[in-house]
């Protein structure tokens, strides 16, 4: 996928998301996502778009776009960056969790 297409998808998602926050309408999985380890990787534009999310479907679209934008080899079946990050998060949680605080945090 070309960078131009990714930017167009992101712009479309940002425009179609309604104003106002409705994070309470999100499932626990989606509501927690931007506050977890991904907060360190999200751009300010992505954080702003997330604040406008009103449904799990919109949240999932932003998550998918988040990973597409970071895929070092678009057009291949896997996203090596995502796989690396998820492995590192799992390792951090396994080895560095302290009390109630996740290792990846």
C-alpha positions as CSV (number, residue, x, y, z in Angstrom):
1,X,0.0,0.0,0.0
2,X,1.4,3.4,-1.0
3,X,2.0,6.1,1.5
4,X,-0.4,8.3,-0.5
5,X,-3.2,5.8,0.0
6,X,-2.4,5.4,3.7
7,X,-2.6,9.2,4.1
8,X,-5.9,9.3,2.2
9,X,-7.3,6.5,4.5
10,X,-6.2,8.3,7.6
11,X,-7.7,11.6,6.4
12,X,-10.9,9.9,5.5
13,X,-11.1,8.3,9.0
14,X,-10.4,11.6,10.7
15,X,-13.1,13.4,8.7
16,X,-15.8,10.8,9.2
17,X,-15.3,10.5,13.0
18,X,-17.8,12.7,14.8
19,X,-16.7,15.3,17.2
20,X,-17.0,14.7,21.0
21,X,-15.8,11.8,23.0
22,X,-17.9,8.7,23.6
23,X,-15.2,6.4,25.0
24,X,-17.8,5.1,27.5
25,X,-19.5,3.4,24.5
26,X,-16.3,1.4,23.7
27,X,-15.6,-2.1,24.9
28,X,-13.0,-2.4,27.6
29,X,-10.5,-3.7,25.0
30,X,-10.8,-0.7,22.8
31,X,-11.1,1.9,25.5
32,X,-7.8,0.7,27.1
33,X,-5.8,0.5,23.9
34,X,-4.6,4.1,23.6
35,X,-3.7,4.2,27.3
36,X,-1.5,1.1,27.1
37,X,1.9,0.7,25.5
38,X,0.7,2.1,22.2
39,X,0.5,5.5,23.7
40,X,4.3,5.8,23.4
41,X,4.0,5.1,19.6
42,X,0.9,7.1,18.7
43,X,1.4,10.5,17.0
44,X,-0.4,13.5,18.3
45,X,-2.8,13.3,15.3
46,X,-3.6,9.7,16.1
47,X,-4.3,10.6,19.7
48,X,-6.6,13.5,18.6
49,X,-8.4,11.1,16.2
50,X,-8.8,8.6,19.0
51,X,-10.5,11.1,21.2
52,X,-13.3,11.4,18.6
53,X,-14.0,7.7,18.4
54,X,-17.5,6.7,19.3
55,X,-17.7,3.0,18.5
56,X,-15.7,-0.2,18.6
57,X,-15.8,-0.2,14.8
58,X,-14.2,3.2,14.5
59,X,-11.7,2.2,17.2
60,X,-10.8,-0.9,15.2
61,X,-10.4,1.1,12.0
62,X,-7.9,3.4,13.8
63,X,-6.0,0.5,15.3
64,X,-5.8,-1.1,11.8
65,X,-4.6,2.2,10.3
66,X,-2.1,2.6,13.1
67,X,-0.5,-0.7,12.1
68,X,-0.7,-0.2,8.4
69,X,1.1,3.1,8.7
70,X,4.0,1.4,10.4
71,X,4.3,-1.7,8.2
72,X,7.8,-1.7,6.8
73,X,6.9,-4.0,3.9
74,X,3.4,-3.2,2.7
75,X,1.9,-5.8,0.4
76,X,3.3,-8.7,2.3
77,X,1.1,-11.0,4.5
78,X,2.7,-9.9,7.8
79,X,3.6,-6.7,9.5
80,X,7.1,-7.2,10.9
81,X,6.9,-4.0,13.0
82,X,3.7,-5.1,14.7
83,X,5.1,-8.6,15.4
84,X,8.2,-7.1,16.9
85,X,6.3,-4.6,19.1
86,X,3.9,-7.3,20.3
87,X,6.7,-9.6,21.2
88,X,8.6,-6.9,23.1
89,X,5.4,-5.9,25.0
90,X,4.8,-9.5,26.0
91,X,8.4,-9.9,27.1
92,X,8.3,-6.6,29.1
93,X,5.1,-7.7,30.8
94,X,6.6,-11.1,31.6
95,X,9.9,-9.9,32.9
96,X,9.3,-6.3,34.2
97,X,5.8,-6.3,35.7
98,X,6.0,-4.8,39.2
99,X,3.0,-5.0,41.5
100,X,-0.1,-3.9,39.5
101,X,2.0,-2.0,36.9
102,X,2.5,-3.7,33.5
103,X,6.1,-4.2,32.5
104,X,5.4,-2.5,29.1
105,X,4.3,0.6,30.9
